Protein backbone atom coordinates (compact mmCIF):
# COMPACT_ATOMS: atom_id res chain seq x y z
CA UNK A 1 0.00 0.00 0.00
CA UNK A 2 1.34 3.41 -0.95
CA UNK A 3 1.11 6.22 1.51
CA UNK A 4 2.03 9.82 1.01
CA UNK A 5 3.07 12.48 3.44
CA UNK A 6 0.25 14.77 4.50
CA UNK A 7 -3.43 14.27 3.85
CA UNK A 8 -3.24 13.74 0.07
CA UNK A 9 -2.77 10.25 -1.41
CA UNK A 10 0.17 9.63 -3.73
CA UNK A 11 -0.65 10.67 -7.32
CA UNK A 12 1.20 7.78 -8.94
CA UNK A 13 1.95 4.68 -6.98
CA UNK A 14 3.33 1.41 -8.21
CA UNK A 15 4.25 -0.96 -5.41
CA UNK A 16 6.08 -3.26 -7.87
CA UNK A 17 8.81 -0.69 -8.52
CA UNK A 18 12.00 -1.06 -6.54
CA UNK A 19 14.15 1.96 -5.85
CA UNK A 20 17.78 1.91 -4.86
CA UNK A 21 18.98 4.73 -2.66
CA UNK A 22 22.67 5.40 -2.26
CA UNK A 23 23.63 7.14 0.94
CA UNK A 24 27.09 8.36 1.86
CA UNK A 25 27.94 8.62 5.48
CA UNK A 26 30.22 11.38 6.69
CA UNK A 27 32.85 8.77 7.58
CA UNK A 28 33.05 7.59 3.95
CA UNK A 29 33.47 11.18 2.80
CA UNK A 30 36.14 11.95 5.39
CA UNK A 31 38.10 8.79 4.54
CA UNK A 32 37.93 9.29 0.77
CA UNK A 33 39.16 12.91 0.75
CA UNK A 34 41.15 13.83 3.83
CA UNK A 35 43.14 16.51 1.96
CA UNK A 36 40.43 18.86 0.64
CA UNK A 37 42.10 21.80 2.35
CA UNK A 38 45.44 21.04 0.73
CA UNK A 39 43.90 20.68 -2.74
CA UNK A 40 41.98 23.96 -2.48
CA UNK A 41 44.88 25.91 -0.97
CA UNK A 42 47.15 24.38 -3.62
CA UNK A 43 45.23 26.30 -6.30
CA UNK A 44 42.61 23.77 -7.42
CA UNK A 45 39.09 25.09 -7.99
CA UNK A 46 36.01 23.62 -6.33
CA UNK A 47 34.90 22.29 -9.73
CA UNK A 48 38.24 20.52 -10.23
CA UNK A 49 38.11 18.98 -6.75
CA UNK A 50 34.55 17.79 -7.39
CA UNK A 51 35.64 16.17 -10.67
CA UNK A 52 38.61 14.47 -8.99
CA UNK A 53 36.61 13.14 -6.05
CA UNK A 54 33.33 12.28 -7.73
CA UNK A 55 31.41 14.12 -5.01
CA UNK A 56 29.06 17.00 -5.89
CA UNK A 57 30.32 20.58 -5.98
CA UNK A 58 27.97 21.60 -3.16
CA UNK A 59 29.24 18.81 -0.90
CA UNK A 60 32.85 19.88 -1.43
CA UNK A 61 31.92 23.51 -0.70
CA UNK A 62 30.01 22.60 2.48
CA UNK A 63 32.89 20.48 3.74
CA UNK A 64 35.39 23.28 3.16
CA UNK A 65 33.06 25.75 4.90
CA UNK A 66 32.91 23.46 7.93
CA UNK A 67 36.71 23.35 8.01
CA UNK A 68 36.80 27.17 8.04
CA UNK A 69 38.44 27.74 4.66
CA UNK A 70 38.16 31.27 3.25
CA UNK A 71 37.10 31.07 -0.39
CA UNK A 72 38.82 32.88 -3.23
CA UNK A 73 36.88 35.36 -5.36
CA UNK A 74 35.06 33.63 -8.20
CA UNK A 75 36.08 36.28 -10.75
CA UNK A 76 39.52 37.77 -11.25
CA UNK A 77 38.10 41.18 -12.28
CA UNK A 78 35.23 42.87 -10.49
CA UNK A 79 32.11 43.79 -12.46
CA UNK A 80 32.55 47.50 -11.67
CA UNK A 81 35.83 47.60 -13.58
CA UNK A 82 34.24 45.93 -16.60
CA UNK A 83 31.31 48.38 -16.60
CA UNK A 84 33.60 51.43 -16.60
CA UNK A 85 35.68 50.60 -19.65
CA UNK A 86 37.02 53.74 -21.30
CA UNK A 87 37.65 52.26 -24.74
CA UNK A 88 35.30 51.96 -27.72
CA UNK A 89 32.52 49.39 -27.60
CA UNK A 90 30.87 47.65 -30.56
CA UNK A 91 27.60 49.47 -29.90
CA UNK A 92 26.97 52.93 -31.35
CA UNK A 93 27.55 55.90 -29.04
CA UNK A 94 24.62 57.50 -27.20
CA UNK A 95 22.81 60.42 -28.85
CA UNK A 96 24.89 63.58 -28.69
CA UNK A 97 28.22 61.78 -28.34
CA UNK A 98 30.82 60.28 -30.67
CA UNK A 99 34.05 58.33 -30.40
CA UNK A 100 37.31 60.21 -30.91
CA UNK A 101 40.47 58.09 -30.71
CA UNK A 102 38.57 55.44 -28.79
CA UNK A 103 37.16 57.83 -26.20
CA UNK A 104 33.54 58.95 -25.80
CA UNK A 105 33.30 62.71 -26.45
CA UNK A 106 30.38 65.19 -26.49
CA UNK A 107 29.32 66.22 -29.99
CA UNK A 108 29.83 69.99 -30.45
CA UNK A 109 26.73 70.18 -32.69
CA UNK A 110 24.48 68.92 -29.92
CA UNK A 111 26.21 70.78 -27.07
CA UNK A 112 27.20 74.19 -28.48
CA UNK A 113 28.29 75.72 -25.15
N, C-alpha and C positions, 0 to 999 in steps of 0.2 A: 504494500500500500504506500502510495506517495503522499507525503505531507509537505506542506510549505510553511514557511515562517509567516506569522501573522494570521489574519482571519481568512485570507483568500486561498483557495486551492491552487495547486500548481497548474499552469496553463498547459504544458506538455509534460506528460509523465509516461515513461516507458520503463517498467521495472526489470525488463530483460537486459537493458544496457548496463554494462559494467564500466566504471570509470576508474582510472588509475591516477592517484594523486602522488606527486613526488614532493616530499618535504625535506628541507635541509635544516639540520639543527645548527645551532651556533657553534657547537664543537667541531662539526665537519668544516664549517667555514674557517674557523680559526686555525685548524690543522692544515687546510689546503693552502692558505695564503698568510703565513705569519709575517711576511715582509712587505705589506702594503705601504707602510710608511716609507720604507727605503726606496721602493719603486717610484712613488709619487715625488719624493724629495730628490730622487735621481733625475728627474726631468720628464718622466713618462706622464702622459695625460690620463685622465680618468677613463676615456674611451679605449685607450691602448691597454690599460690594466684590465678593463672588463673583457676585452678580446683575448688577452693572455689567459685569464683565469676561467672564463666561461660563465662567470657570474654577471648578473645585470648591472648596468651602470649605476642605478639607484642604490643597489646594495653596497657597491664599492664606496659610493659617496657617503652613505650613512655610516659605514664602518669607520671611514676616515674621520668623519665628524665626531664620532664617539671617542676616537683616540686623540682628539683635540688638534688636528692638523689645520693650519690656516691655508685656505685655498688661494691659488694664483688667480689673477684676473683672466676672464675668458677671452678677452680681446686685447691685442697688443696696443691698439690705438683707441682712444676714447671717441665716442660718437660726436662730442662737441668739436673736436679738432676736424673731423671729417665734414661737419656741417659748415665750418667757416673756412673753406678753401678759397684762396685768393686768385686762383688761376681760372682760365676759361673752361666753362662746361660745354657739353654738347647741346644743351638747350639754348634757345634764343634769349637775348637779354630782356629784362623787363622793359615796359614802355617808358620811354624817356631816358634810356641808358644805352650805351654801346660798349663794345670791347675795344680797348686801345692797348696794344702790346700785352694782351692777356689779362688786363685789369679792367674791371667794370668802372665806367666813367659816366658822369651825367652828360646828356646831350645838350649842347649849347642852344639848339633850336627850341627845345622844350623848356629850358631853364635859362632865360636870357639874362637874369641878374646874377 
